Amino acid sequence: MIKATQLFSDEYLDRCAQMSTEEIARFLDDYRRIHGQVKVKSKLISLKVPEDLLAAFKFQARLENMPYQTKIKALMRDYLRTERK
C-alpha cells in the first residue's frame, strides 16, 4: 500500500512557525468543525428580512447550488474570519 506524502513550501512552513498559540488553537478548532469532528449545536432563531431581499438571496444561493440557510452560515463564518482594522 502506498501512502500519500504531503509536501509544504518553505513559505508555508515559515508562516506556521510564526503563528501564535491562539492562531494555532483557532486553526485546529476550525479544522475539526469543517471536517465534522466536532458536533456543534444549532440554535433556532427568528429573523425578519424584507421579502424581496430574501427572494433575491434564495435565487442567488440556488444559482450556486447551495441551500440559502447554508449560504447564510457560510457568510457569517467568512465575516468572523475577516480581519478588522
Backbone as a chain_set.jsonl record, in Angstrom:
{"seq": "MIKATQLFSDEYLDRCAQMSTEEIARFLDDYRRIHGQVKVKSKLISLKVPEDLLAAFKFQARLENMPYQTKIKALMRDYLRTERK", "coords": {"N": [[0.842, -1.183, 0.0], [0.582, 2.179, -0.876], [1.358, 5.209, 0.641], [0.221, 8.54, 0.758], [2.248, 11.439, 0.54], [2.542, 14.553, 1.982], [3.69, 17.62, 0.885], [5.196, 20.645, 1.929], [5.56, 24.103, 1.256], [8.421, 26.26, 1.673], [7.683, 28.837, 2.384], [5.137, 28.426, 3.493], [5.778, 26.843, 5.723], [7.376, 28.666, 7.122], [5.449, 30.606, 7.734], [3.77, 29.11, 9.397], [5.496, 28.676, 11.535], [5.532, 31.171, 12.643], [3.089, 31.504, 13.79], [0.855, 32.371, 16.421], [0.014, 30.994, 19.659], [-2.732, 31.244, 20.027], [-3.635, 31.532, 17.363], [-2.956, 29.022, 16.339], [-4.579, 27.355, 17.918], [-7.101, 28.276, 17.1], [-7.003, 27.58, 14.388], [-6.88, 24.742, 14.572], [-9.336, 24.228, 15.851], [-11.163, 25.236, 13.935], [-10.539, 23.481, 11.838], [-11.368, 20.984, 12.877], [-14.119, 21.483, 13.112], [-14.862, 22.006, 10.434], [-14.331, 19.545, 9.252], [-16.139, 17.913, 10.448], [-15.559, 16.785, 12.925], [-16.29, 17.733, 15.317], [-19.237, 18.03, 17.01], [-21.522, 20.483, 16.662], [-23.946, 22.329, 18.273], [-26.973, 23.653, 16.985], [-28.831, 26.705, 16.939], [-32.096, 27.683, 16.876], [-33.336, 30.527, 15.329], [-35.195, 33.579, 14.928], [-35.673, 35.766, 12.315], [-36.327, 38.791, 10.853], [-36.638, 39.62, 7.514], [-36.635, 41.645, 4.639], [-38.961, 40.759, 2.107], [-38.291, 40.88, -0.654], [-35.498, 40.982, -0.581], [-34.882, 38.515, 0.635], [-35.936, 36.747, -1.294], [-34.296, 37.336, -3.509], [-31.83, 36.6, -2.42], [-32.207, 33.846, -1.938], [-32.53, 33.017, -4.587], [-29.998, 33.598, -5.663], [-28.392, 31.902, -4.097], [-29.418, 29.459, -4.93], [-28.498, 29.464, -7.569], [-25.859, 28.974, -7.059], [-25.991, 26.415, -6.296], [-26.492, 25.895, -3.582], [-28.056, 25.472, -0.46], [-30.024, 28.114, 0.88], [-29.9, 28.749, 3.632], [-27.569, 27.487, 4.412], [-25.8, 29.019, 2.952], [-26.105, 31.488, 4.25], [-24.978, 30.845, 6.754], [-22.356, 30.301, 5.924], [-21.565, 32.827, 5.036], [-21.662, 34.177, 7.464], [-19.603, 32.86, 8.866], [-17.417, 33.576, 7.222], [-17.436, 36.342, 7.61], [-16.721, 36.485, 10.331], [-14.145, 35.521, 10.202], [-12.775, 37.438, 8.822], [-10.294, 39.848, 9.007], [-10.375, 42.651, 11.074], [-9.853, 46.165, 10.944]], "CA": [[0.0, 0.0, 0.0], [1.351, 3.412, -0.974], [0.775, 6.306, 1.406], [0.479, 9.868, 0.192], [3.124, 12.321, 1.304], [2.201, 15.942, 1.738], [4.856, 18.495, 0.887], [4.873, 22.025, 2.274], [6.535, 25.075, 0.764], [9.189, 26.945, 2.72], [6.885, 29.979, 2.827], [4.08, 27.916, 4.373], [6.409, 26.428, 6.987], [7.774, 29.891, 7.827], [4.215, 31.21, 8.272], [3.332, 28.275, 10.528], [6.416, 28.896, 12.651], [5.252, 32.492, 13.213], [1.732, 31.535, 14.348], [0.725, 32.443, 17.872], [-0.727, 29.883, 20.256], [-4.151, 31.494, 19.747], [-3.876, 31.227, 15.948], [-2.881, 27.565, 16.187], [-5.787, 26.799, 18.533], [-8.217, 28.632, 16.226], [-6.865, 26.75, 13.189], [-7.266, 23.371, 14.902], [-10.772, 24.214, 16.121], [-11.833, 25.384, 12.642], [-10.319, 22.239, 11.086], [-12.258, 19.962, 13.444], [-15.504, 21.822, 12.765], [-15.035, 21.854, 8.997], [-14.279, 18.125, 8.899], [-17.169, 17.191, 11.162], [-15.05, 16.072, 14.083], [-16.905, 18.328, 16.499], [-20.671, 18.234, 16.821], [-21.885, 21.808, 17.144], [-25.393, 22.509, 18.37], [-27.53, 24.79, 16.267], [-29.84, 27.456, 17.673], [-33.149, 28.2, 16.032], [-33.561, 31.957, 15.545], [-36.194, 34.212, 14.081], [-35.051, 36.949, 11.733], [-37.176, 39.453, 9.864], [-35.882, 40.042, 6.339], [-37.544, 42.078, 3.581], [-39.281, 39.65, 1.206], [-37.535, 40.955, -1.908], [-34.112, 40.636, -0.274], [-34.832, 37.073, 0.847], [-36.162, 36.09, -2.585], [-33.077, 37.504, -4.309], [-30.775, 35.817, -1.78], [-32.502, 32.44, -2.218], [-32.26, 32.809, -6.007], [-28.543, 33.583, -5.846], [-27.888, 30.674, -3.475], [-29.815, 28.364, -5.816], [-27.567, 29.503, -8.706], [-24.6, 28.397, -6.576], [-26.313, 25.057, -5.835], [-26.316, 25.858, -2.142], [-29.243, 25.894, 0.288], [-29.811, 29.504, 1.292], [-29.5, 28.835, 5.035], [-26.152, 27.113, 4.427], [-25.088, 30.202, 2.446], [-26.108, 32.477, 5.327], [-23.984, 30.423, 7.745], [-21.031, 30.477, 5.324], [-21.279, 34.268, 5.067], [-21.392, 34.532, 8.864], [-18.24, 32.369, 9.176], [-16.466, 34.432, 6.497], [-17.416, 37.642, 8.297], [-15.971, 36.343, 11.575], [-12.738, 35.246, 9.881], [-12.189, 38.62, 8.199], [-9.579, 40.71, 9.963], [-10.908, 44.02, 11.202], [-8.796, 47.17, 11.185]], "C": [[0.886, 1.245, 0.0], [0.625, 4.503, -0.192], [1.162, 7.632, 0.765], [1.378, 10.663, 1.124], [2.756, 13.75, 0.957], [3.459, 16.783, 1.864], [4.407, 19.922, 1.153], [5.968, 22.946, 1.751], [7.262, 25.71, 1.949], [8.398, 28.133, 3.273], [5.795, 29.539, 3.807], [4.662, 27.529, 5.731], [6.87, 27.638, 7.796], [6.56, 30.556, 8.47], [3.728, 30.43, 9.491], [4.214, 28.507, 11.759], [6.151, 30.222, 13.349], [3.875, 32.584, 13.865], [1.762, 31.591, 15.872], [-0.03, 31.218, 18.371], [-2.212, 30.021, 19.959], [-4.493, 31.151, 18.302], [-3.861, 29.723, 15.697], [-4.147, 26.918, 16.74], [-7.002, 27.071, 17.656], [-8.2, 27.77, 14.963], [-7.337, 25.324, 13.468], [-8.764, 23.249, 15.159], [-11.563, 24.32, 14.812], [-11.718, 24.099, 11.824], [-11.268, 21.15, 11.569], [-13.71, 20.224, 13.058], [-15.779, 21.585, 11.28], [-15.118, 20.38, 8.606], [-15.207, 17.271, 9.752], [-16.702, 16.421, 12.379], [-15.616, 16.613, 15.389], [-18.377, 18.551, 16.181], [-21.041, 19.567, 17.454], [-23.405, 21.919, 17.148], [-25.806, 23.732, 17.56], [-28.64, 25.417, 17.11], [-30.847, 27.996, 16.67], [-33.371, 29.676, 16.371], [-34.677, 32.424, 14.618], [-35.59, 35.526, 13.604], [-35.991, 37.533, 10.694], [-36.292, 39.995, 8.746], [-36.889, 40.514, 5.299], [-37.723, 40.962, 2.54], [-38.462, 39.68, -0.08], [-36.064, 40.587, -1.713], [-33.968, 39.128, -0.102], [-35.007, 36.319, -0.465], [-34.914, 36.17, -3.46], [-31.937, 36.656, -3.75], [-30.968, 34.328, -2.069], [-32.179, 32.105, -3.674], [-30.759, 32.699, -6.261], [-27.937, 32.308, -5.263], [-28.213, 29.462, -4.353], [-28.897, 28.304, -7.038], [-26.216, 28.887, -8.342], [-24.789, 26.965, -6.085], [-26.076, 24.886, -4.343], [-27.632, 26.242, -1.472], [-29.006, 27.279, 0.897], [-29.403, 29.63, 2.758], [-28.032, 28.446, 5.21], [-25.309, 28.299, 3.971], [-25.021, 31.292, 3.512], [-25.038, 32.126, 6.359], [-22.561, 30.584, 7.212], [-20.627, 31.948, 5.349], [-20.962, 34.724, 6.49], [-19.988, 34.091, 9.266], [-17.184, 33.244, 8.502], [-16.326, 35.783, 7.18], [-16.575, 37.557, 9.568], [-14.481, 36.1, 11.331], [-12.027, 36.461, 9.294], [-11.543, 39.49, 9.259], [-10.159, 42.112, 9.927], [-9.752, 44.974, 11.489], [-9.322, 48.291, 12.011]], "O": [[1.828, 1.345, 0.787], [-0.581, 4.692, -0.35], [2.285, 7.812, 0.294], [1.272, 10.564, 2.346], [2.67, 14.115, -0.216], [4.202, 16.666, 2.838], [3.365, 20.357, 0.662], [7.152, 22.611, 1.797], [6.772, 25.695, 3.078], [8.434, 28.407, 4.472], [5.559, 30.195, 4.822], [4.091, 27.859, 6.77], [6.765, 27.637, 9.023], [6.628, 31.014, 9.61], [3.323, 31.019, 10.493], [3.723, 28.528, 12.888], [6.503, 30.389, 14.517], [3.526, 33.62, 14.43], [2.585, 30.945, 16.52], [-0.641, 30.494, 17.586], [-2.883, 29.03, 19.671], [-5.531, 30.543, 18.041], [-4.672, 29.214, 14.924], [-4.724, 26.034, 16.106], [-7.847, 26.192, 17.484], [-9.241, 27.287, 14.518], [-8.106, 24.761, 12.689], [-9.391, 22.279, 14.734], [-12.523, 23.578, 14.605], [-12.685, 23.675, 11.19], [-11.899, 20.469, 10.761], [-14.445, 19.297, 12.718], [-16.814, 21.026, 10.918], [-15.895, 20.014, 7.724], [-15.08, 16.047, 9.779], [-17.38, 15.494, 12.822], [-15.435, 16.009, 16.446], [-18.713, 19.195, 15.187], [-20.883, 19.748, 18.661], [-24.062, 21.636, 16.147], [-25.071, 24.715, 17.47], [-29.301, 24.735, 17.894], [-30.478, 28.691, 15.723], [-33.567, 30.036, 17.531], [-35.043, 31.746, 13.659], [-35.059, 36.301, 14.4], [-36.401, 36.842, 9.761], [-35.332, 40.727, 8.989], [-37.904, 39.85, 5.09], [-36.758, 40.308, 2.146], [-37.994, 38.642, -0.547], [-35.458, 39.955, -2.578], [-33.033, 38.529, -0.635], [-34.293, 35.348, -0.718], [-34.523, 35.182, -4.081], [-31.169, 36.062, -4.507], [-30.012, 33.628, -2.403], [-31.625, 31.045, -3.966], [-30.307, 31.812, -6.986], [-27.059, 31.703, -5.879], [-27.393, 28.556, -4.502], [-28.552, 27.215, -7.497], [-25.517, 28.348, -9.2], [-23.868, 26.368, -5.526], [-25.536, 23.875, -3.895], [-28.26, 27.226, -1.864], [-27.909, 27.574, 1.371], [-28.635, 30.529, 3.101], [-27.333, 29.006, 6.054], [-24.241, 28.56, 4.524], [-23.991, 31.95, 3.662], [-24.279, 32.994, 6.792], [-21.658, 30.96, 7.959], [-19.479, 32.275, 5.648], [-20.087, 35.565, 6.692], [-19.263, 34.838, 9.923], [-16.184, 33.61, 9.119], [-15.219, 36.307, 7.311], [-15.796, 38.468, 9.851], [-13.652, 36.441, 12.174], [-10.797, 36.503, 9.273], [-12.156, 39.825, 10.273], [-10.397, 42.675, 8.858], [-8.8, 44.627, 12.188], [-8.586, 49.229, 12.318]]}, "num_chains": 1, "name": "protein.A"}
